[in-house]
Amino acid sequence: MMLICVACGNEEEHVDTVSAVPPIDEALRQRIDSFVTAVPAIGDVGLIVYDLTADQEIYSLCSDSLMQPASCMKLFTTVAALRTLGPHALHKTELYTTGDIKQDTLHGNIILKVHFDPYFHADSLVRLLTFLPPQIKGIKGHVVIDMNNQQPMLHEEHWTPGDLKTRYLSLSFTGYYKLARLLPYVMSQATGLRITPKDIIPGTFNPRKAHLCGTIYTPLAASVERSLRVSSNINAECLLYPLGYRINPHGNYRQGGIEFLRQFINRELLQPDEDPKRSYALHDGCGLCPESRVTPALLVNLLRYSWQHPYIYKTLLAYLPHSGIDGTLRDRLRKPHLVGRITAKTGTLTRDGGISTLTGYFKGNDGHTIAFAIMNNRCPVLDGRWWQDKLIEKAFLPKPKQQEKTIGQSAVKKPAAKKTTAKRPDIKKTTTKKSFSKKATSTKKATTKETTPKKSSTTKSVTKKTTAPKNTPKKSSTKTSVTKKTTTKKTTTKKRRNK
């Protein structure tokens, strides 16, 4: 009997859990289906819409096909960095000294410890060097540069020239030699300490045997924000380096970061029986590589994973572009009922016929949180954006209809009133035209009478130097003025000759 009671209790609990699952919005599914059939897109389309609140798929179209993600690849890089390093992680650059200070001279070394700060530029170096003790006026030793990344960042093998804007790279990613060339000038300007290029050497040190003078911090959130909101390729690529450092501290950090992304996807986003080759092909962290491939289903799995980790989900909501407000969605979806309701990452590439992607979140009309991924490949970019915006406007978040009015006398009278009001302007226009025509004819007659004066009146007006009538043409007045000027000139010349 006890076994039977336990079994019944389990069944009742199972029934309660099933009934507690909120249903999905069937109207949303119908709207998406009708739009896709009525407005076919150009090129290849992959689409999936998933209800996170109900944990059910609403609609999918070619969601398992490999497609080019463009800048939506940055979502994988940023989520992996947030999960591994933490949302409050800090990039740091440190300044150390060794030895003792005797008579304004440092008998030891000055050490720069440079990590992976994407915002460590020349002004940051000046700020860091000001942490040196002010009593140091000379040095008997070396300036040691300890950089994790000795080589500058290079183009990925599938990128085209110009994809990597090297002028925007920080000193942490331009290599040892550029920092070594810049350091003597910055040192003299910041501290007055003069050093030569021979005094600068690369090397490593033990922090326990050195004195920390100062540290400059840059939050990881700054790189995440620029990668998502402004779609910065450099910031996304820089996030690969600390991830690659976790795998191999003495290897190629960029390739190590890509390998870290692959392990992250296999471990966190895919099922054990799924084949990774059918879900993705990664070659960089920003999406510039045309050989990178991702399925729409994998993008939505990433959004589901972020939603299950509240700190990642909150960070994405804060830094992803918002429709009609900021970022790469500032000039899209600007209708009043769409502004601020879509939070998504855009992707754009003009190669291979055009690539346009959009992946993110929105709140449905039923209050559910919904994740979606739209991928348009081999399609002109503007056409892809137009199709995505129309899908959101007509299917995802349609404009709310006005409340239907009850049928009654008031509802019947209003259409009649609209018809009468529509006719009134026409009547006014016709009357005004007639009155205007009458006035015009009367004015024409008056002007014809006034504009045909007699010859005698005109001659008198000229001889007596009286004012001409108002309706006389301007040419006559100009002629008279010219004749007067000529006569005065002649008289003046005669007087001069007589003198």
Secondary structure, DSSP 8 states (H G I E B T S, - for coil): -HHHHHHHHHHHHHHHHHHHS----HHHHHHHHHHHHHS--SSEEEEEEEETTTTEEEEEESTTS-B--GGGGHHHHHHHHHHHH-TT-EEEEEEEE-SEEETTEEES-EEEEE---TT--HHHHHHHHTTS-TT--EESS-EEEEES--S-----TT--TTSS-GGG--TTSS-HHHHHHHHHHHHHHHH-----GGGEEE----GGGSEEEEEEEEEHHHHHHHHHHS--HHHHHHTHHHHHHHH-TTS-HHHHHHHHHHHHIIIIIS-TTS-GGGTEE-S-SSS--TT-EE-HHHHHHHHHHHHHSHHHHHHHHHHS-BTTTSGGGTTSS-STTTTTTEEEEEEEE-STT-EEEEEEEEE-TTS-EEEEEEEEESS-HHHHHHHHHHHIIIIIS----------SHHHHHHHHHHHHHHHHHHHHHHHHHHHHHHHHHHHHHHHHHHTS--HHHHHHHHHTT----TTS-HHHHHHHHHHHHHHHHHHHHHHHHH-
